[in-house]
């Protein structure tokens, strides 16, 4: 996978998490939801 494709997937995950949760949560919560999104896209973190 090229860096550009990987970057697009990561940014897509971040947008999906933000659109579902919005703002106001501790960083640790966003981290957990990002890991879930990464798993859904087949990314390892």
Secondary structure, 3 states (H helix, E strand, C coil): CCHHHHHHHHHHHHHHHHHHHCCCCCHHHHHHHHHHHHHHHCCCC
